[in-house]
Amino acid sequence: MKVGYGLDESIQMGPIRDIEKKKNILRYIESGIGEGAKMVLDGRKPDIIGGYPDDCFLGPTIFENVTPNMK
């Protein structure tokens, strides 16, 4: 998936609204790992097209073996 400037039509995933939202998402990712879900795709270090800083970018992150009682 192409991560970068959200108004570029060739980009499939744009930035997160702000740094605090990114931090919140990262906490959920860490929670999933800590609760035993298996990460099959790690989006924490995306390849950002256009050389933008990674302040507000995450790539897709996919877990398996997630249960309803997990955060």
mmCIF file of the N, C-alpha and C atoms, coordinates in Angstrom:
data_MODEL
# 
_entry.id   MODEL 
# 
loop_
_atom_site.group_PDB 
_atom_site.id 
_atom_site.type_symbol 
_atom_site.label_atom_id 
_atom_site.label_alt_id 
_atom_site.label_comp_id 
_atom_site.label_asym_id 
_atom_site.label_entity_id 
_atom_site.label_seq_id 
_atom_site.pdbx_PDB_ins_code 
_atom_site.Cartn_x 
_atom_site.Cartn_y 
_atom_site.Cartn_z 
_atom_site.occupancy 
_atom_site.B_iso_or_equiv 
_atom_site.pdbx_formal_charge 
_atom_site.auth_seq_id 
_atom_site.auth_comp_id 
_atom_site.auth_asym_id 
_atom_site.auth_atom_id 
_atom_site.pdbx_PDB_model_num 
ATOM 1   N N  . MET A 1 1  ? 0.844   -1.168  0.000  1.00 0.00 ? 1  MET A N  1 
ATOM 2   C CA . MET A 1 1  ? 0.000   0.000   0.000  1.00 0.00 ? 1  MET A CA 1 
ATOM 3   C C  . MET A 1 1  ? 0.891   1.233   0.000  1.00 0.00 ? 1  MET A C  1 
ATOM 4   N N  . LYS A 1 2  ? 0.579   2.189   -0.843 1.00 0.00 ? 2  LYS A N  1 
ATOM 5   C CA . LYS A 1 2  ? 1.379   3.411   -0.954 1.00 0.00 ? 2  LYS A CA 1 
ATOM 6   C C  . LYS A 1 2  ? 0.947   4.414   0.113  1.00 0.00 ? 2  LYS A C  1 
ATOM 7   N N  . VAL A 1 3  ? 1.906   4.810   0.966  1.00 0.00 ? 3  VAL A N  1 
ATOM 8   C CA . VAL A 1 3  ? 1.659   5.750   2.057  1.00 0.00 ? 3  VAL A CA 1 
ATOM 9   C C  . VAL A 1 3  ? 2.337   7.073   1.718  1.00 0.00 ? 3  VAL A C  1 
ATOM 10  N N  . GLY A 1 4  ? 1.610   8.180   1.859  1.00 0.00 ? 4  GLY A N  1 
ATOM 11  C CA . GLY A 1 4  ? 2.199   9.483   1.564  1.00 0.00 ? 4  GLY A CA 1 
ATOM 12  C C  . GLY A 1 4  ? 1.170   10.596  1.619  1.00 0.00 ? 4  GLY A C  1 
ATOM 13  N N  . TYR A 1 5  ? 1.404   11.637  0.858  1.00 0.00 ? 5  TYR A N  1 
ATOM 14  C CA . TYR A 1 5  ? 0.557   12.817  0.823  1.00 0.00 ? 5  TYR A CA 1 
ATOM 15  C C  . TYR A 1 5  ? -0.862  12.432  0.406  1.00 0.00 ? 5  TYR A C  1 
ATOM 16  N N  . GLY A 1 6  ? -1.823  12.674  1.279  1.00 0.00 ? 6  GLY A N  1 
ATOM 17  C CA . GLY A 1 6  ? -3.178  12.192  1.090  1.00 0.00 ? 6  GLY A CA 1 
ATOM 18  C C  . GLY A 1 6  ? -3.940  12.753  -0.092 1.00 0.00 ? 6  GLY A C  1 
ATOM 19  N N  . LEU A 1 7  ? -3.534  13.905  -0.631 1.00 0.00 ? 7  LEU A N  1 
ATOM 20  C CA . LEU A 1 7  ? -4.238  14.474  -1.771 1.00 0.00 ? 7  LEU A CA 1 
ATOM 21  C C  . LEU A 1 7  ? -3.647  14.059  -3.109 1.00 0.00 ? 7  LEU A C  1 
ATOM 22  N N  . ASP A 1 8  ? -2.579  13.280  -3.068 1.00 0.00 ? 8  ASP A N  1 
ATOM 23  C CA . ASP A 1 8  ? -1.985  12.719  -4.279 1.00 0.00 ? 8  ASP A CA 1 
ATOM 24  C C  . ASP A 1 8  ? -2.809  11.489  -4.662 1.00 0.00 ? 8  ASP A C  1 
ATOM 25  N N  . GLU A 1 9  ? -3.403  11.490  -5.827 1.00 0.00 ? 9  GLU A N  1 
ATOM 26  C CA . GLU A 1 9  ? -4.298  10.397  -6.227 1.00 0.00 ? 9  GLU A CA 1 
ATOM 27  C C  . GLU A 1 9  ? -3.604  9.044   -6.369 1.00 0.00 ? 9  GLU A C  1 
ATOM 28  N N  . SER A 1 10 ? -2.282  9.033   -6.460 1.00 0.00 ? 10 SER A N  1 
ATOM 29  C CA . SER A 1 10 ? -1.568  7.758   -6.552 1.00 0.00 ? 10 SER A CA 1 
ATOM 30  C C  . SER A 1 10 ? -1.315  7.144   -5.168 1.00 0.00 ? 10 SER A C  1 
ATOM 31  N N  . ILE A 1 11 ? -1.569  7.898   -4.122 1.00 0.00 ? 11 ILE A N  1 
ATOM 32  C CA . ILE A 1 11 ? -1.347  7.440   -2.743 1.00 0.00 ? 11 ILE A CA 1 
ATOM 33  C C  . ILE A 1 11 ? -2.609  6.736   -2.241 1.00 0.00 ? 11 ILE A C  1 
ATOM 34  N N  . GLN A 1 12 ? -2.407  5.616   -1.558 1.00 0.00 ? 12 GLN A N  1 
ATOM 35  C CA . GLN A 1 12 ? -3.536  4.833   -1.066 1.00 0.00 ? 12 GLN A CA 1 
ATOM 36  C C  . GLN A 1 12 ? -3.849  5.103   0.405  1.00 0.00 ? 12 GLN A C  1 
ATOM 37  N N  . MET A 1 13 ? -2.866  5.608   1.172  1.00 0.00 ? 13 MET A N  1 
ATOM 38  C CA . MET A 1 13 ? -3.086  5.886   2.587  1.00 0.00 ? 13 MET A CA 1 
ATOM 39  C C  . MET A 1 13 ? -2.349  7.159   2.953  1.00 0.00 ? 13 MET A C  1 
ATOM 40  N N  . GLY A 1 14 ? -3.100  8.156   3.399  1.00 0.00 ? 14 GLY A N  1 
ATOM 41  C CA . GLY A 1 14 ? -2.528  9.435   3.788  1.00 0.00 ? 14 GLY A CA 1 
ATOM 42  C C  . GLY A 1 14 ? -2.159  9.466   5.265  1.00 0.00 ? 14 GLY A C  1 
ATOM 43  N N  . PRO A 1 15 ? -1.848  10.661  5.762  1.00 0.00 ? 15 PRO A N  1 
ATOM 44  C CA . PRO A 1 15 ? -1.412  10.789  7.152  1.00 0.00 ? 15 PRO A CA 1 
ATOM 45  C C  . PRO A 1 15 ? -2.574  10.670  8.139  1.00 0.00 ? 15 PRO A C  1 
ATOM 46  N N  . ILE A 1 16 ? -2.191  10.416  9.385  1.00 0.00 ? 16 ILE A N  1 
ATOM 47  C CA . ILE A 1 16 ? -3.127  10.465  10.503 1.00 0.00 ? 16 ILE A CA 1 
ATOM 48  C C  . ILE A 1 16 ? -3.294  11.942  10.859 1.00 0.00 ? 16 ILE A C  1 
ATOM 49  N N  . ARG A 1 17 ? -4.394  12.311  11.449 1.00 0.00 ? 17 ARG A N  1 
ATOM 50  C CA . ARG A 1 17 ? -4.722  13.714  11.690 1.00 0.00 ? 17 ARG A CA 1 
ATOM 51  C C  . ARG A 1 17 ? -3.643  14.482  12.456 1.00 0.00 ? 17 ARG A C  1 
ATOM 52  N N  . ASP A 1 18 ? -3.084  13.882  13.500 1.00 0.00 ? 18 ASP A N  1 
ATOM 53  C CA . ASP A 1 18 ? -2.054  14.582  14.271 1.00 0.00 ? 18 ASP A CA 1 
ATOM 54  C C  . ASP A 1 18 ? -1.206  13.581  15.051 1.00 0.00 ? 18 ASP A C  1 
ATOM 55  N N  . ILE A 1 19 ? -0.138  14.086  15.645 1.00 0.00 ? 19 ILE A N  1 
ATOM 56  C CA . ILE A 1 19 ? 0.815   13.225  16.354 1.00 0.00 ? 19 ILE A CA 1 
ATOM 57  C C  . ILE A 1 19 ? 0.148   12.504  17.522 1.00 0.00 ? 19 ILE A C  1 
ATOM 58  N N  . GLU A 1 20 ? -0.744  13.179  18.241 1.00 0.00 ? 20 GLU A N  1 
ATOM 59  C CA . GLU A 1 20 ? -1.410  12.539  19.385 1.00 0.00 ? 20 GLU A CA 1 
ATOM 60  C C  . GLU A 1 20 ? -2.267  11.355  18.942 1.00 0.00 ? 20 GLU A C  1 
ATOM 61  N N  . LYS A 1 21 ? -2.945  11.476  17.798 1.00 0.00 ? 21 LYS A N  1 
ATOM 62  C CA . LYS A 1 21 ? -3.729  10.349  17.275 1.00 0.00 ? 21 LYS A CA 1 
ATOM 63  C C  . LYS A 1 21 ? -2.815  9.183   16.928 1.00 0.00 ? 21 LYS A C  1 
ATOM 64  N N  . LYS A 1 22 ? -1.647  9.481   16.353 1.00 0.00 ? 22 LYS A N  1 
ATOM 65  C CA . LYS A 1 22 ? -0.693  8.418   16.034 1.00 0.00 ? 22 LYS A CA 1 
ATOM 66  C C  . LYS A 1 22 ? -0.236  7.722   17.312 1.00 0.00 ? 22 LYS A C  1 
ATOM 67  N N  . LYS A 1 23 ? 0.059   8.488   18.347 1.00 0.00 ? 23 LYS A N  1 
ATOM 68  C CA . LYS A 1 23 ? 0.478   7.894   19.626 1.00 0.00 ? 23 LYS A CA 1 
ATOM 69  C C  . LYS A 1 23 ? -0.606  6.985   20.188 1.00 0.00 ? 23 LYS A C  1 
ATOM 70  N N  . ASN A 1 24 ? -1.863  7.398   20.062 1.00 0.00 ? 24 ASN A N  1 
ATOM 71  C CA . ASN A 1 24 ? -2.975  6.593   20.535 1.00 0.00 ? 24 ASN A CA 1 
ATOM 72  C C  . ASN A 1 24 ? -3.067  5.272   19.774 1.00 0.00 ? 24 ASN A C  1 
ATOM 73  N N  . ILE A 1 25 ? -2.925  5.325   18.467 1.00 0.00 ? 25 ILE A N  1 
ATOM 74  C CA . ILE A 1 25 ? -2.953  4.110   17.649 1.00 0.00 ? 25 ILE A CA 1 
ATOM 75  C C  . ILE A 1 25 ? -1.789  3.194   18.029 1.00 0.00 ? 25 ILE A C  1 
ATOM 76  N N  . LEU A 1 26 ? -0.603  3.777   18.244 1.00 0.00 ? 26 LEU A N  1 
ATOM 77  C CA . LEU A 1 26 ? 0.557   2.969   18.644 1.00 0.00 ? 26 LEU A CA 1 
ATOM 78  C C  . LEU A 1 26 ? 0.313   2.277   19.976 1.00 0.00 ? 26 LEU A C  1 
ATOM 79  N N  . ARG A 1 27 ? -0.405  2.936   20.891 1.00 0.00 ? 27 ARG A N  1 
ATOM 80  C CA . ARG A 1 27 ? -0.744  2.291   22.171 1.00 0.00 ? 27 ARG A CA 1 
ATOM 81  C C  . ARG A 1 27 ? -1.644  1.078   21.934 1.00 0.00 ? 27 ARG A C  1 
ATOM 82  N N  . TYR A 1 28 ? -2.591  1.199   21.013 1.00 0.00 ? 28 TYR A N  1 
ATOM 83  C CA . TYR A 1 28 ? -3.456  0.052   20.697 1.00 0.00 ? 28 TYR A CA 1 
ATOM 84  C C  . TYR A 1 28 ? -2.652  -1.091  20.069 1.00 0.00 ? 28 TYR A C  1 
ATOM 85  N N  . ILE A 1 29 ? -1.707  -0.752  19.221 1.00 0.00 ? 29 ILE A N  1 
ATOM 86  C CA . ILE A 1 29 ? -0.861  -1.788  18.616 1.00 0.00 ? 29 ILE A CA 1 
ATOM 87  C C  . ILE A 1 29 ? -0.067  -2.500  19.701 1.00 0.00 ? 29 ILE A C  1 
ATOM 88  N N  . GLU A 1 30 ? 0.546   -1.736  20.600 1.00 0.00 ? 30 GLU A N  1 
ATOM 89  C CA . GLU A 1 30 ? 1.317   -2.337  21.692 1.00 0.00 ? 30 GLU A CA 1 
ATOM 90  C C  . GLU A 1 30 ? 0.421   -3.174  22.606 1.00 0.00 ? 30 GLU A C  1 
ATOM 91  N N  . SER A 1 31 ? -0.799  -2.715  22.820 1.00 0.00 ? 31 SER A N  1 
ATOM 92  C CA . SER A 1 31 ? -1.746  -3.469  23.629 1.00 0.00 ? 31 SER A CA 1 
ATOM 93  C C  . SER A 1 31 ? -2.061  -4.813  22.976 1.00 0.00 ? 31 SER A C  1 
ATOM 94  N N  . GLY A 1 32 ? -2.272  -4.805  21.668 1.00 0.00 ? 32 GLY A N  1 
ATOM 95  C CA . GLY A 1 32 ? -2.539  -6.057  20.951 1.00 0.00 ? 32 GLY A CA 1 
ATOM 96  C C  . GLY A 1 32 ? -1.392  -7.044  21.096 1.00 0.00 ? 32 GLY A C  1 
ATOM 97  N N  . ILE A 1 33 ? -0.183  -6.546  20.963 1.00 0.00 ? 33 ILE A N  1 
ATOM 98  C CA . ILE A 1 33 ? 0.991   -7.406  21.130 1.00 0.00 ? 33 ILE A CA 1 
ATOM 99  C C  . ILE A 1 33 ? 1.042   -7.945  22.552 1.00 0.00 ? 33 ILE A C  1 
ATOM 100 N N  . GLY A 1 34 ? 0.839   -7.051  23.522 1.00 0.00 ? 34 GLY A N  1 
ATOM 101 C CA . GLY A 1 34 ? 0.899   -7.449  24.928 1.00 0.00 ? 34 GLY A CA 1 
ATOM 102 C C  . GLY A 1 34 ? -0.176  -8.427  25.337 1.00 0.00 ? 34 GLY A C  1 
ATOM 103 N N  . GLU A 1 35 ? -1.323  -8.368  24.674 1.00 0.00 ? 35 GLU A N  1 
ATOM 104 C CA . GLU A 1 35 ? -2.423  -9.272  25.002 1.00 0.00 ? 35 GLU A CA 1 
ATOM 105 C C  . GLU A 1 35 ? -2.349  -10.591 24.243 1.00 0.00 ? 35 GLU A C  1 
ATOM 106 N N  . GLY A 1 36 ? -1.334  -10.759 23.416 1.00 0.00 ? 36 GLY A N  1 
ATOM 107 C CA . GLY A 1 36 ? -1.106  -12.049 22.770 1.00 0.00 ? 36 GLY A CA 1 
ATOM 108 C C  . GLY A 1 36 ? -1.604  -12.203 21.350 1.00 0.00 ? 36 GLY A C  1 
ATOM 109 N N  . ALA A 1 37 ? -2.108  -11.124 20.742 1.00 0.00 ? 37 ALA A N  1 
ATOM 110 C CA . ALA A 1 37 ? -2.501  -11.219 19.337 1.00 0.00 ? 37 ALA A CA 1 
ATOM 111 C C  . ALA A 1 37 ? -1.235  -11.353 18.493 1.00 0.00 ? 37 ALA A C  1 
ATOM 112 N N  . LYS A 1 38 ? -1.336  -12.058 17.383 1.00 0.00 ? 38 LYS A N  1 
ATOM 113 C CA . LYS A 1 38 ? -0.179  -12.254 16.503 1.00 0.00 ? 38 LYS A CA 1 
ATOM 114 C C  . LYS A 1 38 ? -0.199  -11.199 15.399 1.00 0.00 ? 38 LYS A C  1 
ATOM 115 N N  . MET A 1 39 ? 0.850   -10.389 15.329 1.00 0.00 ? 39 MET A N  1 
ATOM 116 C CA . MET A 1 39 ? 0.936   -9.371  14.291 1.00 0.00 ? 39 MET A CA 1 
ATOM 117 C C  . MET A 1 39 ? 1.423   -10.020 13.004 1.00 0.00 ? 39 MET A C  1 
ATOM 118 N N  . VAL A 1 40 ? 0.638   -9.879  11.950 1.00 0.00 ? 40 VAL A N  1 
ATOM 119 C CA . VAL A 1 40 ? 1.034   -10.441 10.661 1.00 0.00 ? 40 VAL A CA 1 
ATOM 120 C C  . VAL A 1 40 ? 1.497   -9.358  9.683  1.00 0.00 ? 40 VAL A C  1 
ATOM 121 N N  . LEU A 1 41 ? 1.140   -8.090  9.968  1.00 0.00 ? 41 LEU A N  1 
ATOM 122 C CA . LEU A 1 41 ? 1.626   -6.978  9.158  1.00 0.00 ? 41 LEU A CA 1 
ATOM 123 C C  . LEU A 1 41 ? 1.863   -5.801  10.095 1.00 0.00 ? 41 LEU A C  1 
ATOM 124 N N  . ASP A 1 42 ? 3.107   -5.336  10.165 1.00 0.00 ? 42 ASP A N  1 
ATOM 125 C CA . ASP A 1 42 ? 3.512   -4.268  11.072 1.00 0.00 ? 42 ASP A CA 1 
ATOM 126 C C  . ASP A 1 42 ? 3.635   -2.957  10.296 1.00 0.00 ? 42 ASP A C  1 
ATOM 127 N N  . GLY A 1 43 ? 2.744   -2.005  10.562 1.00 0.00 ? 43 GLY A N  1 
ATOM 128 C CA . GLY A 1 43 ? 2.746   -0.735  9.858  1.00 0.00 ? 43 GLY A CA 1 
ATOM 129 C C  . GLY A 1 43 ? 3.424   0.397   10.602 1.00 0.00 ? 43 GLY A C  1 
ATOM 130 N N  . ARG A 1 44 ? 4.156   0.074   11.649 1.00 0.00 ? 44 ARG A N  1 
ATOM 131 C CA . ARG A 1 44 ? 4.755   1.137   12.459 1.00 0.00 ? 44 ARG A CA 1 
ATOM 132 C C  . ARG A 1 44 ? 5.905   1.855   11.780 1.00 0.00 ? 44 ARG A C  1 
ATOM 133 N N  . LYS A 1 45 ? 6.511   1.279   10.796 1.00 0.00 ? 45 LYS A N  1 
ATOM 134 C CA . LYS A 1 45 ? 7.625   1.909   10.065 1.00 0.00 ? 45 LYS A CA 1 
ATOM 135 C C  . LYS A 1 45 ? 7.340   1.894   8.564  1.00 0.00 ? 45 LYS A C  1 
ATOM 136 N N  . PRO A 1 46 ? 6.364   2.681   8.128  1.00 0.00 ? 46 PRO A N  1 
ATOM 137 C CA . PRO A 1 46 ? 6.004   2.633   6.705  1.00 0.00 ? 46 PRO A CA 1 
ATOM 138 C C  . PRO A 1 46 ? 7.053   3.299   5.825  1.00 0.00 ? 46 PRO A C  1 
ATOM 139 N N  . ASP A 1 47 ? 7.086   2.886   4.590  1.00 0.00 ? 47 ASP A N  1 
ATOM 140 C CA . ASP A 1 47 ? 7.903   3.538   3.572  1.00 0.00 ? 47 ASP A CA 1 
ATOM 141 C C  . ASP A 1 47 ? 7.037   4.676   3.034  1.00 0.00 ? 47 ASP A C  1 
ATOM 142 N N  . ILE A 1 48 ? 7.391   5.910   3.369  1.00 0.00 ? 48 ILE A N  1 
ATOM 143 C CA . ILE A 1 48 ? 6.566   7.066   3.032  1.00 0.00 ? 48 ILE A CA 1 
ATOM 144 C C  . ILE A 1 48 ? 7.040   7.663   1.711  1.00 0.00 ? 48 ILE A C  1 
ATOM 145 N N  . ILE A 1 49 ? 6.162   7.676   0.741  1.00 0.00 ? 49 ILE A N  1 
ATOM 146 C CA . ILE A 1 49 ? 6.486   8.226   -0.575 1.00 0.00 ? 49 ILE A CA 1 
ATOM 147 C C  . ILE A 1 49 ? 6.506   9.748   -0.486 1.00 0.00 ? 49 ILE A C  1 
ATOM 148 N N  . GLY A 1 50 ? 7.542   10.345  -1.012 1.00 0.00 ? 50 GLY A N  1 
ATOM 149 C CA . GLY A 1 50 ? 7.645   11.798  -1.019 1.00 0.00 ? 50 GLY A CA 1 
ATOM 150 C C  . GLY A 1 50 ? 8.599   12.354  0.015  1.00 0.00 ? 50 GLY A C  1 
ATOM 151 N N  . GLY A 1 51 ? 9.170   11.491  0.835  1.00 0.00 ? 51 GLY A N  1 
ATOM 152 C CA . GLY A 1 51 ? 10.163  11.935  1.805  1.00 0.00 ? 51 GLY A CA 1 
ATOM 153 C C  . GLY A 1 51 ? 9.614   12.738  2.973  1.00 0.00 ? 51 GLY A C  1 
ATOM 154 N N  . TYR A 1 52 ? 8.329   12.614  3.254  1.00 0.00 ? 52 TYR A N  1 
ATOM 155 C CA . TYR A 1 52 ? 7.736   13.324  4.377  1.00 0.00 ? 52 TYR A CA 1 
ATOM 156 C C  . TYR A 1 52 ? 8.208   12.717  5.686  1.00 0.00 ? 52 TYR A C  1 
ATOM 157 N N  . PRO A 1 53 ? 8.284   13.528  6.769  1.00 0.00 ? 53 PRO A N  1 
ATOM 158 C CA . PRO A 1 53 ? 8.660   12.954  8.069  1.00 0.00 ? 53 PRO A CA 1 
ATOM 159 C C  . PRO A 1 53 ? 7.569   11.986  8.533  1.00 0.00 ? 53 PRO A C  1 
ATOM 160 N N  . ASP A 1 54 ? 7.940   11.027  9.349  1.00 0.00 ? 54 ASP A N  1 
ATOM 161 C CA . ASP A 1 54 ? 6.978   9.992   9.759  1.00 0.00 ? 54 ASP A CA 1 
ATOM 162 C C  . ASP A 1 54 ? 6.107   10.408  10.945 1.00 0.00 ? 54 ASP A C  1 
ATOM 163 N N  . ASP A 1 55 ? 6.108   11.695  11.298 1.00 0.00 ? 55 ASP A N  1 
ATOM 164 C CA . ASP A 1 55 ? 5.362   12.176  12.461 1.00 0.00 ? 55 ASP A CA 1 
ATOM 165 C C  . ASP A 1 55 ? 3.907   11.707  12.493 1.00 0.00 ? 55 ASP A C  1 
ATOM 166 N N  . CYS A 1 56 ? 3.229   11.724  11.377 1.00 0.00 ? 56 CYS A N  1 
ATOM 167 C CA . CYS A 1 56 ? 1.796   11.409  11.335 1.00 0.00 ? 56 CYS A CA 1 
ATOM 168 C C  . CYS A 1 56 ? 1.461   10.291  10.361 1.00 0.00 ? 56 CYS A C  1 
ATOM 169 N N  . PHE A 1 57 ? 2.391   9.406   10.129 1.00 0.00 ? 57 PHE A N  1 
ATOM 170 C CA . PHE A 1 57 ? 2.138   8.314   9.190  1.00 0.00 ? 57 PHE A CA 1 
ATOM 171 C C  . PHE A 1 57 ? 2.286   6.962   9.883  1.00 0.00 ? 57 PHE A C  1 
ATOM 172 N N  . LEU A 1 58 ? 1.375   6.073   9.575  1.00 0.00 ? 58 LEU A N  1 
ATOM 173 C CA . LEU A 1 58 ? 1.456   4.658   9.927  1.00 0.00 ? 58 LEU A CA 1 
ATOM 174 C C  . LEU A 1 58 ? 0.965   3.887   8.712  1.00 0.00 ? 58 LEU A C  1 
ATOM 175 N N  . GLY A 1 59 ? 1.498   2.704   8.537  1.00 0.00 ? 59 GLY A N  1 
ATOM 176 C CA . GLY A 1 59 ? 0.997   1.837   7.488  1.00 0.00 ? 59 GLY A CA 1 
ATOM 177 C C  . GLY A 1 59 ? -0.050  0.899   8.059  1.00 0.00 ? 59 GLY A C  1 
ATOM 178 N N  . PRO A 1 60 ? -0.653  0.082   7.213  1.00 0.00 ? 60 PRO A N  1 
ATOM 179 C CA . PRO A 1 60 ? -1.624  -0.896  7.699  1.00 0.00 ? 60 PRO A CA 1 
ATOM 180 C C  . PRO A 1 60 ? -0.972  -1.854  8.689  1.00 0.00 ? 60 PRO A C  1 
ATOM 181 N N  . THR A 1 61 ? -1.707  -2.183  9.725  1.00 0.00 ? 61 THR A N  1 
ATOM 182 C CA . THR A 1 61 ? -1.250  -3.143  10.731 1.00 0.00 ? 61 THR A CA 1 
ATOM 183 C C  . THR A 1 61 ? -2.348  -4.175  10.900 1.00 0.00 ? 61 THR A C  1 
ATOM 184 N N  . ILE A 1 62 ? -1.973  -5.438  10.781 1.00 0.00 ? 62 ILE A N  1 
ATOM 185 C CA . ILE A 1 62 ? -2.964  -6.516  10.847 1.00 0.00 ? 62 ILE A CA 1 
ATOM 186 C C  . ILE A 1 62 ? -2.559  -7.522  11.919 1.00 0.00 ? 62 ILE A C  1 
ATOM 187 N N  . PHE A 1 63 ? -3.547  -7.895  12.738 1.00 0.00 ? 63 PHE A N  1 
ATOM 188 C CA . PHE A 1 63 ? -3.365  -8.919  13.764 1.00 0.00 ? 63 PHE A CA 1 
ATOM 189 C C  . PHE A 1 63 ? -4.245  -10.119 13.441 1.00 0.00 ? 63 PHE A C  1 
ATOM 190 N N  . GLU A 1 64 ? -3.798  -11.279 13.886 1.00 0.00 ? 64 GLU A N  1 
ATOM 191 C CA . GLU A 1 64 ? -4.670  -12.457 13.878 1.00 0.00 ? 64 GLU A CA 1 
ATOM 192 C C  . GLU A 1 64 ? -4.683  -13.033 15.283 1.00 0.00 ? 64 GLU A C  1 
ATOM 193 N N  . ASN A 1 65 ? -5.560  -13.982 15.516 1.00 0.00 ? 65 ASN A N  1 
ATOM 194 C CA . ASN A 1 65 ? -5.754  -14.570 16.841 1.00 0.00 ? 65 ASN A CA 1 
ATOM 195 C C  . ASN A 1 65 ? -6.194  -13.523 17.854 1.00 0.00 ? 65 ASN A C  1 
ATOM 196 N N  . VAL A 1 66 ? -7.051  -12.614 17.409 1.00 0.00 ? 66 VAL A N  1 
ATOM 197 C CA . VAL A 1 66 ? -7.622  -11.598 18.289 1.00 0.00 ? 66 VAL A CA 1 
ATOM 198 C C  . VAL A 1 66 ? -8.932  -12.135 18.843 1.00 0.00 ? 66 VAL A C  1 
ATOM 199 N N  . THR A 1 67 ? -9.143  -11.912 20.135 1.00 0.00 ? 67 THR A N  1 
ATOM 200 C CA . THR A 1 67 ? -10.380 -12.383 20.774 1.00 0.00 ? 67 THR A CA 1 
ATOM 201 C C  . THR A 1 67 ? -11.232 -11.184 21.192 1.00 0.00 ? 67 THR A C  1 
ATOM 202 N N  . PRO A 1 68 ? -12.516 -11.387 21.395 1.00 0.00 ? 68 PRO A N  1 
ATOM 203 C CA . PRO A 1 68 ? -13.414 -10.282 21.777 1.00 0.00 ? 68 PRO A CA 1 
ATOM 204 C C  . PRO A 1 68 ? -13.041 -9.604  23.095 1.00 0.00 ? 68 PRO A C  1 
ATOM 205 N N  . ASN A 1 69 ? -12.341 -10.310 23.989 1.00 0.00 ? 69 ASN A N  1 
ATOM 206 C CA . ASN A 1 69 ? -12.001 -9.710  25.276 1.00 0.00 ? 69 ASN A CA 1 
ATOM 207 C C  . ASN A 1 69 ? -10.722 -8.870  25.211 1.00 0.00 ? 69 ASN A C  1 
ATOM 208 N N  . MET A 1 70 ? -10.073 -8.810  24.067 1.00 0.00 ? 70 MET A N  1 
ATOM 209 C CA . MET A 1 70 ? -8.873  -7.978  23.915 1.00 0.00 ? 70 MET A CA 1 
ATOM 210 C C  . MET A 1 70 ? -9.281  -6.533  23.658 1.00 0.00 ? 70 MET A C  1 
ATOM 211 N N  . LYS A 1 71 ? -8.445  -5.621  24.145 1.00 0.00 ? 71 LYS A N  1 
ATOM 212 C CA . LYS A 1 71 ? -8.705  -4.201  23.979 1.00 0.00 ? 71 LYS A CA 1 
ATOM 213 C C  . LYS A 1 71 ? -8.748  -3.834  22.514 1.00 0.00 ? 71 LYS A C  1 
# 
